[in-house]
Amino acid sequence: ADMTSFPWNDKQFHGVFSWAALHHNTLSNIQQAVDLAFDQLLPGGLFLCNLISTKSDSFGHGELVEEGTFIHNFGWEEGVKHHYFNEKEIRKLFDKWEFLSLNEQVNNYLERAENFYEINPFPYTKWLILAKKP
């Protein structure tokens, strides 16, 4: 479904959950989706999501779409768009929210084969976010 549209305009929710999905878009569409979630949440509503980090193994690989956004040309997500976030972008994306938890879960490879990002079963250093609508 299109994450930038909302078919239940007359409804508000206590929570929104997005796992391994939100980063599969351009930054402007991701911002639109996060703003839409904010608008549809009740005060005190929670947003739980994860986003991929610029520290991820696959960052910078594939076709550049815009700064920080690449279409993978390898692996099981070949042809899929990925936007990678740094902390500054995360904070801007959630500037209307209150963070209850902002965590960057970093994969620290002690050894890895050349071009390992192409076959890596654990490819992503992730941002784990729990935010509340004030």
Stockholm file with secondary structure:
# STOCKHOLM 1.0

chainA/1-134         ADMTSFPWNDKQFHGVFSWAALHHNTLSNIQQAVDLAFDQLLPGGLFLCNLISTKSDSFGHGELVEEGTFIHNFGWEEGVKHHYFNEKEIRKLFDKWEFLSLNEQVNNYLERAENFYEINPFPYTKWLILAKKP
#=GR chainA/1-134 SS CCTTCCSCTTCCEEEEEECSCTTSSCHHHHHHHHHHHHHHEEEEEEEEEEEEBTTSTTTTCSEEEETTEEECCSGGGTTCEEECBCHHHHHHHTTTSEEEEEEEECCCCSSCCTTGGGTCSSCCCEEEEEEECC
#=GC SS_cons         CCTTCCSCTTCCEEEEEECSCTTSSCHHHHHHHHHHHHHHEEEEEEEEEEEEBTTSTTTTCSEEEETTEEECCSGGGTTCEEECBCHHHHHHHTTTSEEEEEEEECCCCSSCCTTGGGTCSSCCCEEEEEEECC
//
